[in-house]
Amino acid sequence: MSRTPFPTPYAGAYYPIFDDGWVEPTDKMPFDKVSALFIAFAHAYPLNTAAPDKGAEFTFQKNQKNQSDRVKQIMDVARRGNPNIKIIITLGWGMNDWTYINADYNGIYSQFPTSVFKFVQKYGFDGFDIDDEYIGDDPSNCQEKSGCITPKNFNGVVSKLRRLFDAASTKDGKPYYLTITPAFGTAHVTNENIANFDLVNCQCYGGTYPEMFKDMPYPKKQISYGIDTEDEDKDEDVKYPSEEDYAGLAGIFDWTLVSDGAKHNFKFTNKIAHDVGYPPVG
């Protein structure tokens, strides 16, 4: 089957499953106002720490409590509140993931993309998201929190993920989405790899804006504007976009649904849904 565009209008939100951010989902949360929910986070780990080129796998964050159970809880409650919601797992930042992924890609196994796809299918996710921040380009002298991968290898990993998802979509008759959420400019999104992504989530609270991608061969309708409700306690401090800022885009997303509930009584979840027109009338 041909690629299915990411569903719009888009009202996105992230939901933490790590211990410091976890909150039990409830039926009172406005999942009916969220078109796509991104689960934060899972990570890459070497299968053999003494020999990283033996392969890397994608799995839940280590030393955390019951993350698979937390995901099941979220899926049950969110899909009960909104049967049309898309739920996507995010590869997190800050744990040297991309050094492991780079070694995996250089090794004889190169199995990380396959492990991502198996993880997505095992837990019933609708796709895979990359939190693109603090990733370096030089594995031989890596100083970045999220590890380092060469641009060529990054493109190779993304291309392999795209092929796996497309083949599975043809076989299963359902779309598998590949998205990326860059910070600090365009990050690792380039002319060479952008067509592989179904959605570019701009961390506008982290120095990335939709206009930065205007010269890339990519539809504006597949780019979104991101806000942060986690770090702002007052409503007026949340840097919400003007109508002009998000005009013609896929929509708006929030980091995070949990913080919006705790600090703002879901004001921004409801505002995003209203402003982008989700759910669509009819």
Backbone bond lengths (Angstrom), bond angles and torsions (degrees), N, CA, C in turn:
res aa  C-N    CA-C-N  psi(-1)  N-CA   C-N-CA  omega(-1)  CA-C   N-CA-C  phi
1 M - - - 1.456 - - 1.526 109.27 -
2 S 1.336 116.81 154.94 1.447 120.55 179.84 1.529 109.58 -76.87
3 R 1.320 116.76 161.64 1.458 121.71 179.95 1.524 110.40 -59.47
4 T 1.308 116.08 133.03 1.459 121.82 176.41 1.518 109.00 -93.41
5 P 1.332 119.35 124.23 1.467 120.19 -179.73 1.525 111.65 -59.80
6 F 1.316 115.91 149.61 1.459 119.35 177.42 1.530 108.45 -61.31
7 P 1.338 117.27 135.70 1.470 120.10 -173.74 1.534 113.17 -62.47
8 T 1.298 115.20 132.20 1.460 122.61 174.32 1.522 108.11 -128.59
9 P 1.340 119.86 156.05 1.463 125.78 0.53 1.525 111.52 -65.00
10 Y 1.318 114.35 146.77 1.452 121.77 -172.26 1.516 110.71 -107.77
11 A 1.340 115.57 119.23 1.461 123.03 173.33 1.522 106.18 -123.50
12 G 1.318 116.88 97.35 1.459 121.79 -171.67 1.516 113.41 -101.83
13 A 1.326 115.48 160.10 1.464 121.22 175.13 1.521 108.90 -157.94
14 Y 1.332 115.45 150.30 1.462 121.98 174.61 1.529 109.23 -100.43
15 Y 1.343 114.75 147.84 1.467 120.60 179.22 1.528 108.42 -131.87
16 P 1.340 117.95 114.19 1.471 120.73 -178.28 1.528 112.50 -71.94
17 I 1.338 114.90 141.85 1.468 119.74 170.92 1.526 111.09 -118.07
18 F 1.353 117.45 -0.52 1.465 119.82 176.92 1.522 109.01 -76.39
19 D 1.333 116.05 155.80 1.462 121.35 -169.57 1.526 113.47 -55.55
20 D 1.336 117.37 -42.57 1.464 120.34 -174.75 1.526 113.06 -71.59
21 G 1.329 117.25 -16.98 1.465 119.27 -177.33 1.517 114.33 -115.57
22 W 1.333 116.27 -2.43 1.457 119.98 -171.76 1.527 112.84 -72.36
23 V 1.327 115.44 132.72 1.460 124.02 171.73 1.523 106.94 -135.83
24 E 1.319 116.90 134.44 1.463 120.86 179.78 1.529 110.02 -59.26
25 P 1.338 117.63 128.79 1.465 118.98 175.97 1.526 110.58 -72.29
26 T 1.328 116.33 145.92 1.463 120.70 178.96 1.526 109.65 -134.12
27 D 1.328 115.59 163.23 1.461 120.77 178.98 1.523 112.16 -68.08
28 K 1.329 117.09 -12.01 1.462 120.03 178.37 1.537 112.28 -82.06
29 M 1.330 116.90 -12.96 1.466 119.79 176.81 1.531 109.25 -73.34
30 P 1.346 117.77 140.54 1.462 120.75 -172.26 1.536 114.04 -81.58
31 F 1.331 116.18 61.57 1.459 119.47 178.64 1.530 111.75 -64.33
32 D 1.325 116.40 -22.61 1.461 119.87 177.45 1.523 112.17 -67.91
33 K 1.339 116.23 -12.88 1.469 120.83 178.75 1.528 111.49 -103.24
34 V 1.339 117.01 8.67 1.468 122.10 -178.34 1.530 108.74 -118.96
35 S 1.321 116.90 121.18 1.469 119.66 -179.43 1.524 111.95 -85.83
36 A 1.341 116.96 -29.52 1.463 121.19 -179.08 1.518 109.15 -143.55
37 L 1.332 115.55 128.54 1.459 121.84 -178.00 1.522 108.57 -115.64
38 F 1.336 115.89 125.44 1.462 121.80 -177.84 1.528 108.84 -103.89
39 I 1.326 115.92 122.38 1.457 121.47 -177.78 1.528 109.16 -87.90
40 A 1.338 116.84 125.42 1.460 122.51 -174.83 1.535 110.04 -119.68
41 F 1.296 117.90 118.63 1.456 131.14 1.10 1.518 109.32 -140.86
42 A 1.342 115.87 169.66 1.459 123.10 160.68 1.526 106.81 -121.25
43 H 1.346 117.34 172.06 1.462 119.68 -172.08 1.526 112.34 -143.02
44 A 1.328 114.10 169.09 1.470 121.68 175.34 1.533 108.93 -99.09
45 Y 1.333 115.85 137.70 1.458 121.57 177.94 1.525 109.28 -136.31
46 P 1.344 116.93 143.90 1.474 118.66 175.66 1.514 110.23 -71.24
47 L 1.321 116.71 142.52 1.460 120.54 176.07 1.523 110.99 -70.09
48 N 1.344 115.59 -28.20 1.465 121.42 178.45 1.522 106.99 -136.69
49 T 1.326 117.70 107.00 1.466 120.51 -175.54 1.513 112.59 -63.10
50 A 1.327 117.17 -26.65 1.459 120.88 179.15 1.523 111.87 -78.72
51 A 1.327 116.87 -17.46 1.468 121.46 -178.19 1.530 108.72 -143.88
52 P 1.346 117.36 77.20 1.465 120.90 -175.92 1.525 114.56 -58.08
53 D 1.352 117.37 -24.96 1.462 119.18 -179.95 1.530 112.43 -72.29
54 K 1.325 116.82 -2.84 1.464 120.36 176.97 1.527 111.70 -78.84
55 G 1.324 115.87 -3.97 1.456 118.76 175.34 1.514 113.23 125.70
56 A 1.333 115.36 157.43 1.463 122.42 176.84 1.516 108.68 -131.98
57 E 1.318 115.25 151.60 1.460 119.56 178.23 1.515 110.24 -126.98
58 F 1.311 114.81 156.01 1.458 123.15 177.57 1.519 107.83 -100.58
59 T 1.341 116.23 125.63 1.460 118.75 -177.51 1.526 109.22 -157.44
60 F 1.310 115.93 177.00 1.461 120.26 178.62 1.528 110.80 -64.49
61 Q 1.335 115.16 154.43 1.461 120.57 -178.90 1.525 110.28 -62.70
62 K 1.317 114.73 133.76 1.460 119.60 -178.91 1.533 111.02 -73.11
63 N 1.321 114.67 156.51 1.465 122.37 178.09 1.527 112.61 63.11
64 Q 1.328 116.21 29.23 1.455 122.02 174.45 1.536 108.40 -118.72
65 K 1.308 116.34 161.58 1.466 120.43 -173.85 1.531 111.95 -92.08
66 N 1.310 116.73 120.68 1.464 122.92 163.44 1.528 114.18 48.44
67 Q 1.320 117.29 46.70 1.460 118.17 -176.02 1.529 112.77 -66.37
68 S 1.310 117.89 -34.09 1.466 118.84 177.38 1.526 110.53 -64.72
69 D 1.324 117.10 -37.69 1.466 120.33 176.66 1.519 110.83 -67.59
70 R 1.318 116.86 -37.20 1.463 120.42 178.49 1.532 110.83 -63.64
71 V 1.333 115.62 -41.96 1.464 119.52 178.11 1.522 110.49 -62.11
72 K 1.322 116.99 -43.32 1.469 120.17 178.87 1.523 110.58 -60.92
73 Q 1.335 117.33 -41.80 1.457 120.69 177.45 1.522 111.20 -58.95
74 I 1.344 115.72 -48.42 1.455 119.90 -179.16 1.524 110.91 -60.41
75 M 1.335 115.86 -46.88 1.460 119.52 -178.36 1.527 111.37 -61.34
76 D 1.330 117.26 -43.50 1.460 120.54 -178.65 1.522 111.16 -62.44
77 V 1.329 116.10 -47.87 1.461 119.93 -176.71 1.531 110.91 -71.76
78 A 1.339 116.89 -44.80 1.463 120.07 -176.82 1.520 111.70 -65.04
79 R 1.340 117.06 -43.09 1.468 119.50 -178.29 1.523 112.06 -75.18
80 R 1.310 116.41 -23.35 1.464 119.17 172.45 1.534 109.64 -68.83
81 G 1.325 116.15 -39.82 1.458 120.54 179.34 1.515 113.70 -78.11
82 N 1.352 116.17 -24.45 1.466 120.60 -177.41 1.527 108.70 -154.10
83 P 1.323 117.61 92.45 1.469 120.39 -178.19 1.527 113.69 -60.34
84 N 1.326 117.65 -18.80 1.466 121.29 -178.17 1.522 113.65 -93.22
85 I 1.314 117.95 -0.88 1.461 120.63 -176.02 1.534 110.51 -65.94
86 K 1.340 116.23 140.96 1.458 121.86 173.00 1.521 107.92 -97.75
87 I 1.336 116.65 134.62 1.464 120.95 -178.58 1.523 108.44 -121.36
88 I 1.323 115.56 122.36 1.465 122.96 -169.50 1.521 109.56 -125.84
89 I 1.316 116.65 136.35 1.462 121.43 178.45 1.524 110.03 -90.51
90 T 1.330 116.72 137.78 1.459 122.22 -177.11 1.523 111.66 -109.01
91 L 1.325 115.44 131.55 1.462 122.19 169.32 1.519 107.55 -75.40
92 G 1.335 116.63 116.75 1.450 120.71 -173.93 1.517 114.74 -79.69
93 W 1.324 115.40 -174.47 1.459 122.54 -175.89 1.534 108.84 -118.28
94 G 1.333 114.78 169.15 1.456 121.20 166.92 1.512 117.04 82.09
95 M 1.355 118.30 11.14 1.465 119.34 -177.23 1.528 111.79 -130.39
96 N 1.332 116.01 29.33 1.467 121.88 174.71 1.531 113.22 64.72
97 D 1.326 116.08 20.43 1.463 121.00 -174.88 1.522 113.42 -53.18
98 W 1.327 116.67 -44.68 1.465 119.46 -169.41 1.524 112.67 -76.63
99 T 1.318 117.57 -20.59 1.469 119.33 170.90 1.525 109.70 -66.50
100 Y 1.328 116.42 -42.20 1.461 120.36 177.02 1.528 111.60 -66.40
101 I 1.333 116.29 -40.39 1.465 120.23 -179.67 1.528 110.35 -66.83
102 N 1.338 116.69 -38.96 1.463 120.49 178.67 1.526 111.04 -63.66
103 A 1.344 116.30 -44.26 1.465 119.96 178.30 1.520 110.81 -63.54
104 D 1.316 116.38 -39.24 1.466 120.97 177.31 1.530 110.28 -60.85
105 Y 1.315 116.17 -44.50 1.472 120.26 -177.44 1.528 111.33 -66.43
106 N 1.324 116.44 -34.90 1.465 120.90 178.84 1.527 112.92 -76.74
107 G 1.333 116.74 -19.91 1.460 120.74 -175.80 1.518 112.77 -79.81
108 I 1.306 115.23 -179.30 1.464 120.04 -176.00 1.525 111.88 -80.76
109 Y 1.338 117.59 -11.99 1.463 120.41 -175.86 1.533 111.77 -95.44
110 S 1.325 117.03 -46.51 1.463 122.66 179.56 1.526 110.82 45.25
111 Q 1.329 115.02 58.66 1.464 119.26 -171.88 1.519 114.46 -108.53
112 F 1.344 118.03 -0.06 1.456 119.04 -177.95 1.526 112.75 -57.72
113 P 1.348 119.92 -48.81 1.469 118.43 178.82 1.527 112.95 -57.05
114 T 1.318 117.14 -39.01 1.462 120.13 178.48 1.524 110.90 -64.95
115 S 1.342 116.80 -38.32 1.466 119.29 179.28 1.527 110.87 -67.14
116 V 1.345 116.99 -34.22 1.461 120.44 175.49 1.520 109.81 -61.04
117 F 1.327 115.61 -49.55 1.457 119.22 -177.36 1.522 111.57 -62.91
118 K 1.331 117.31 -41.91 1.465 120.13 178.70 1.528 111.08 -62.84
119 F 1.327 116.69 -37.58 1.458 122.03 178.61 1.527 110.09 -64.50
120 V 1.332 115.84 -45.80 1.466 121.06 179.11 1.525 110.63 -58.57
121 Q 1.319 116.60 -46.45 1.461 119.94 -179.48 1.524 111.92 -69.08
122 K 1.313 117.36 -40.87 1.464 120.81 -177.25 1.521 112.37 -59.07
123 Y 1.344 115.86 -42.21 1.460 119.29 -174.96 1.527 113.38 -98.96
124 G 1.315 117.63 0.60 1.456 120.42 174.63 1.511 115.07 78.31
125 F 1.338 116.86 29.41 1.460 119.70 176.31 1.530 110.96 -77.15
126 D 1.310 114.99 159.44 1.467 120.91 177.89 1.526 112.19 -95.10
127 G 1.327 117.43 -2.05 1.443 119.18 179.50 1.514 112.90 170.49
128 F 1.322 114.42 -171.10 1.464 123.46 -172.77 1.521 108.77 -136.18
129 D 1.334 115.39 133.35 1.462 122.80 -177.56 1.526 109.14 -120.69
130 I 1.325 116.48 145.28 1.467 122.57 177.40 1.525 109.19 -111.57
131 D 1.326 116.88 118.83 1.466 121.53 172.81 1.528 106.65 -81.84
132 D 1.324 116.01 98.11 1.463 122.38 -169.33 1.529 110.76 -91.84
133 E 1.326 115.67 81.92 1.468 119.83 177.13 1.529 110.07 -149.70
134 Y 1.318 114.29 145.27 1.464 122.50 -179.37 1.526 111.91 58.40
135 I 1.322 116.90 40.16 1.457 122.47 176.17 1.527 108.12 -109.40
136 G 1.321 116.68 125.14 1.455 120.75 179.85 1.515 112.28 -94.22
137 D 1.339 115.77 168.81 1.468 122.45 -177.04 1.527 113.67 -105.48
138 D 1.343 117.83 -5.95 1.461 120.39 -173.40 1.526 110.90 -121.36
139 P 1.334 117.91 91.41 1.469 120.35 -178.83 1.526 113.82 -61.88
140 S 1.354 118.06 -22.09 1.468 120.36 -178.50 1.520 112.74 -75.96
141 N 1.342 116.38 -17.14 1.463 120.49 179.84 1.528 108.46 -145.84
142 C 1.318 114.90 64.55 1.461 119.92 -170.26 1.520 112.06 -87.30
143 Q 1.339 115.77 125.98 1.453 121.69 178.83 1.526 112.15 -119.48
144 E 1.336 117.32 3.52 1.460 120.32 -172.17 1.536 112.49 -93.46
145 K 1.328 115.64 148.19 1.459 122.15 -176.07 1.529 112.69 -63.31
146 S 1.326 115.79 -33.32 1.467 119.24 -176.13 1.519 112.54 -94.48
147 G 1.336 116.65 8.13 1.452 120.33 -179.15 1.514 112.06 87.38
148 C 1.322 116.79 -174.37 1.465 121.49 -175.00 1.524 110.45 -138.10
149 I 1.323 114.92 146.44 1.457 122.38 175.92 1.516 107.89 -147.62
150 T 1.308 117.83 142.16 1.458 119.66 178.38 1.519 109.36 -67.45
151 P 1.333 117.95 149.21 1.473 119.78 177.53 1.521 112.85 -54.90
152 K 1.330 117.22 -39.36 1.464 120.34 179.04 1.522 111.04 -61.89
153 N 1.329 116.76 -44.55 1.459 119.95 -179.45 1.527 111.80 -70.15
154 F 1.333 117.03 -36.17 1.467 119.78 175.71 1.524 109.71 -58.16
155 N 1.338 115.73 -48.29 1.466 119.52 178.85 1.522 111.35 -61.19
156 G 1.330 116.85 -37.54 1.454 120.70 179.25 1.518 111.98 -64.65
157 V 1.328 116.66 -42.48 1.463 121.01 178.46 1.526 110.44 -62.86
158 V 1.326 115.81 -46.63 1.466 120.37 -179.10 1.532 110.97 -63.12
159 S 1.325 116.90 -42.38 1.466 120.63 179.43 1.528 111.34 -62.77
160 K 1.327 116.10 -40.19 1.467 119.06 179.39 1.523 110.96 -67.51
161 L 1.321 116.63 -40.23 1.457 119.86 175.63 1.528 110.73 -59.53
162 R 1.311 116.14 -44.05 1.466 120.77 -179.67 1.525 111.06 -60.70
163 R 1.328 116.82 -44.28 1.461 120.20 -179.81 1.531 111.33 -64.05
164 L 1.331 116.34 -41.93 1.458 120.02 178.90 1.516 111.36 -63.34
165 F 1.318 116.91 -44.22 1.463 120.78 -179.35 1.526 111.03 -66.18
166 D 1.325 116.91 -41.86 1.461 119.82 -179.90 1.522 111.66 -65.28
167 A 1.335 116.62 -41.82 1.468 120.08 178.32 1.526 110.74 -63.29
168 A 1.318 116.54 -40.65 1.464 120.18 179.19 1.526 111.19 -68.16
169 S 1.324 117.08 -36.42 1.458 120.57 177.49 1.522 111.06 -61.48
170 T 1.322 115.23 -42.16 1.461 119.56 177.36 1.515 111.27 -63.24
171 K 1.323 116.60 -42.47 1.467 121.34 -178.25 1.522 111.94 -71.25
172 D 1.336 117.09 -43.92 1.458 121.38 -172.77 1.526 113.13 -89.43
173 G 1.331 116.95 -16.54 1.453 119.81 -178.24 1.512 113.65 72.09
174 K 1.342 117.57 25.03 1.463 122.50 177.57 1.514 109.04 -142.50
175 P 1.320 118.24 149.46 1.467 120.09 -179.13 1.523 112.56 -76.50
176 Y 1.333 115.09 146.11 1.458 122.81 168.03 1.520 106.37 -120.01
177 Y 1.330 116.29 121.13 1.459 120.21 -172.11 1.530 111.39 -95.28
178 L 1.334 114.72 142.67 1.460 122.90 175.97 1.515 107.39 -119.73
179 T 1.329 117.03 116.73 1.462 121.43 -175.30 1.525 110.23 -127.68
180 I 1.330 115.83 165.26 1.465 120.66 178.95 1.524 108.86 -142.95
181 T 1.333 115.84 145.40 1.460 121.65 -175.37 1.526 108.94 -128.22
182 P 1.335 116.80 83.86 1.469 120.57 -174.15 1.525 113.76 -80.45
183 A 1.339 115.16 151.39 1.465 123.64 170.81 1.526 108.27 -126.22
184 F 1.320 116.32 163.19 1.466 122.51 175.67 1.541 111.30 60.83
185 G 1.310 116.53 62.86 1.461 120.61 -179.07 1.516 111.19 83.74
186 T 1.312 116.11 -151.73 1.465 119.44 -178.63 1.525 112.31 -81.23
187 A 1.327 116.40 -6.21 1.477 122.25 176.58 1.524 110.18 52.13
188 H 1.337 118.53 -123.05 1.463 120.60 -175.86 1.527 112.82 -97.29
189 V 1.310 117.00 10.10 1.461 120.50 176.71 1.527 108.56 -85.11
190 T 1.327 116.52 124.25 1.462 121.80 -176.68 1.523 110.10 -134.12
191 N 1.329 115.19 171.62 1.466 120.36 175.04 1.523 111.36 -56.69
192 E 1.331 115.92 -32.12 1.460 120.62 -174.85 1.531 113.16 -75.65
193 N 1.339 118.07 -27.89 1.469 118.39 -174.65 1.520 115.24 -117.36
194 I 1.318 118.67 -10.70 1.466 120.36 -170.69 1.526 113.41 -61.49
195 A 1.331 117.05 -30.98 1.473 119.78 -178.17 1.525 112.36 -66.45
196 N 1.329 117.80 -16.06 1.458 120.79 178.76 1.527 112.80 -74.98
197 F 1.330 116.66 -17.84 1.462 120.35 -174.23 1.529 111.24 -95.66
198 D 1.327 114.74 142.86 1.460 120.67 177.56 1.523 111.87 -88.34
199 L 1.327 116.52 -18.34 1.460 121.21 -178.54 1.517 108.65 -157.44
200 V 1.332 116.64 138.15 1.459 122.34 172.11 1.527 107.48 -113.16
201 N 1.323 116.19 111.37 1.464 123.69 178.54 1.528 108.71 -89.78
202 C 1.295 118.02 107.70 1.474 120.57 -178.33 1.528 110.85 -83.08
203 Q 1.339 116.16 120.36 1.464 120.37 173.95 1.533 107.82 -76.83
204 C 1.318 115.72 80.95 1.464 119.56 -177.32 1.528 111.08 -65.93
205 Y 1.320 117.02 -19.96 1.461 122.57 174.01 1.526 110.92 -82.42
206 G 1.339 117.01 -3.26 1.456 121.69 -178.05 1.516 113.18 -126.99
207 G 1.336 116.78 25.08 1.458 120.16 173.68 1.511 116.28 86.26
208 T 1.332 118.36 17.67 1.464 121.67 176.51 1.531 108.56 -123.01
209 Y 1.335 116.39 130.27 1.460 121.03 -177.25 1.525 110.48 -130.46
210 P 1.325 117.28 150.33 1.469 120.73 -177.37 1.519 114.62 -53.95
211 E 1.333 117.66 -36.11 1.468 119.70 -177.12 1.529 112.65 -65.74
212 M 1.318 117.64 -17.08 1.467 120.53 178.81 1.529 112.34 -67.80
213 F 1.328 116.79 -16.12 1.460 121.13 -177.38 1.531 112.58 -105.38
214 K 1.329 117.08 7.23 1.469 120.43 -172.30 1.518 113.36 -64.65
215 D 1.331 118.13 -25.99 1.466 120.27 -179.67 1.522 112.81 -93.45
216 M 1.330 117.18 2.31 1.458 120.46 177.63 1.526 109.67 -89.95
217 P 1.331 117.61 152.96 1.467 121.14 -178.96 1.521 111.17 -76.67
218 Y 1.335 115.53 76.60 1.454 120.42 -171.82 1.523 109.63 -153.97
219 P 1.342 117.99 138.22 1.468 120.04 -178.59 1.526 112.01 -69.61
220 K 1.304 116.35 135.54 1.457 121.80 175.78 1.531 110.93 -58.07
221 K 1.319 115.83 -30.69 1.465 122.21 -177.28 1.529 111.85 -68.62
222 Q 1.335 118.04 -7.93 1.459 121.13 178.32 1.537 111.74 -110.10
223 I 1.330 115.88 21.11 1.461 122.30 178.38 1.524 107.96 -121.14
224 S 1.331 117.44 141.21 1.461 119.93 -178.62 1.528 111.18 -125.68
225 Y 1.308 114.36 164.49 1.469 123.44 -179.65 1.530 108.29 -106.39
226 G 1.347 116.98 127.78 1.457 120.64 -176.46 1.518 113.73 -106.81
227 I 1.326 116.31 139.95 1.464 122.12 174.20 1.525 109.41 -120.32
228 D 1.325 115.82 163.17 1.456 122.43 -178.60 1.523 108.88 -124.18
229 T 1.325 117.22 113.97 1.468 120.32 175.34 1.524 111.90 -102.19
230 E 1.338 116.70 -1.53 1.460 119.92 -177.34 1.524 112.07 -76.80
231 D 1.317 117.46 -39.99 1.464 121.18 -172.93 1.524 113.43 -93.83
232 E 1.328 116.91 0.82 1.461 120.12 -177.81 1.527 109.77 -120.52
233 D 1.335 116.60 118.44 1.462 120.41 -179.20 1.525 112.38 -82.57
234 K 1.344 116.72 -27.44 1.459 120.82 -177.76 1.532 109.99 -100.85
235 D 1.322 115.30 138.90 1.461 120.29 179.80 1.518 112.26 -53.87
236 E 1.320 116.14 -42.14 1.470 120.49 -174.29 1.524 112.87 -70.27
237 D 1.334 117.05 -14.07 1.467 120.08 -179.88 1.531 112.89 -89.15
238 V 1.324 117.63 -12.80 1.460 121.06 176.99 1.523 108.75 -72.15
239 K 1.314 117.38 125.14 1.463 121.98 -175.61 1.523 109.86 -82.80
240 Y 1.318 114.56 78.98 1.465 121.13 -177.63 1.528 109.49 -82.87
241 P 1.337 117.54 139.75 1.464 119.46 -176.39 1.525 112.91 -73.59
242 S 1.321 115.13 152.78 1.463 119.85 170.71 1.521 108.72 -76.55
243 E 1.315 116.12 167.01 1.467 120.09 178.21 1.518 110.81 -59.04
244 E 1.320 116.30 -36.00 1.465 120.52 178.28 1.524 111.08 -65.62
245 D 1.328 117.15 -34.57 1.464 121.28 -178.18 1.527 112.48 -63.65
246 Y 1.331 117.49 -37.41 1.461 119.51 -175.74 1.533 113.46 -107.31
247 A 1.325 116.88 5.25 1.464 120.37 178.94 1.530 110.51 -60.29
248 G 1.320 116.67 129.82 1.462 121.69 178.10 1.505 115.29 81.25
249 L 1.347 117.88 -4.41 1.461 121.10 179.66 1.532 110.54 -86.16
250 A 1.333 115.13 172.46 1.465 119.61 175.62 1.519 110.53 -62.69
251 G 1.338 116.08 -38.32 1.453 121.02 -178.84 1.513 111.57 157.92
252 I 1.327 116.50 -147.05 1.462 123.20 -173.34 1.536 107.91 -136.31
253 F 1.341 116.44 145.32 1.465 120.21 173.31 1.518 110.14 -129.57
254 D 1.338 115.22 161.81 1.461 121.90 -177.48 1.521 111.60 -127.41
255 W 1.318 115.74 135.51 1.462 123.40 166.23 1.536 106.32 -103.72
256 T 1.341 122.76 103.48 1.442 129.14 1.82 1.529 108.99 -133.46
257 L 1.338 116.71 168.65 1.460 120.94 174.46 1.522 110.83 -61.47
258 V 1.321 116.03 -40.32 1.472 120.96 -178.52 1.522 111.03 -63.30
259 S 1.331 117.56 -46.37 1.469 119.98 -179.34 1.529 111.39 -67.56
260 D 1.327 116.77 -35.01 1.463 119.26 177.79 1.522 110.46 -63.42
261 G 1.329 116.08 -37.60 1.458 118.89 177.36 1.516 112.65 -68.74
262 A 1.330 116.42 -44.97 1.462 120.90 -175.54 1.525 112.56 -70.79
263 K 1.335 116.50 -37.77 1.464 119.67 -172.65 1.527 114.11 -102.67
264 H 1.346 116.37 -22.50 1.467 118.46 -171.72 1.529 113.34 -132.54
265 N 1.348 116.82 8.75 1.460 120.93 179.24 1.529 111.86 55.64
266 F 1.331 116.47 36.92 1.468 124.54 177.83 1.540 112.94 63.88
267 K 1.315 116.02 23.85 1.469 119.21 178.82 1.516 111.36 -57.05
268 F 1.338 117.35 -44.54 1.465 119.88 -173.01 1.528 112.23 -80.20
269 T 1.320 117.52 -29.67 1.462 119.55 173.39 1.525 109.77 -60.67
270 N 1.309 115.77 -45.76 1.460 120.51 179.54 1.526 112.21 -69.55
271 K 1.325 116.67 -36.62 1.471 120.32 -179.88 1.530 110.63 -68.04
272 I 1.331 116.67 -43.19 1.464 119.99 177.61 1.522 110.01 -57.90
273 A 1.333 116.68 -49.59 1.464 120.61 -179.15 1.531 111.35 -58.05
274 H 1.313 116.71 -44.42 1.466 121.09 178.90 1.515 111.38 -62.78
275 D 1.327 116.46 -46.49 1.467 120.42 -173.00 1.523 112.86 -70.69
276 V 1.343 117.43 -36.29 1.469 118.83 -179.20 1.528 112.38 -88.88
277 G 1.356 116.38 -11.82 1.446 120.25 178.80 1.511 114.33 84.78
278 Y 1.348 116.20 43.08 1.457 121.17 178.00 1.519 110.47 -117.98
279 P 1.337 119.14 135.15 1.468 124.63 -4.50 1.525 110.87 -73.17
280 P 1.326 116.59 150.82 1.471 118.83 -179.15 1.526 111.72 -65.03
281 V 1.293 117.07 142.59 1.459 121.43 178.90 1.525 109.13 -64.81
282 G 1.323 115.68 129.09 1.461 119.28 178.70 1.497 114.21 80.81
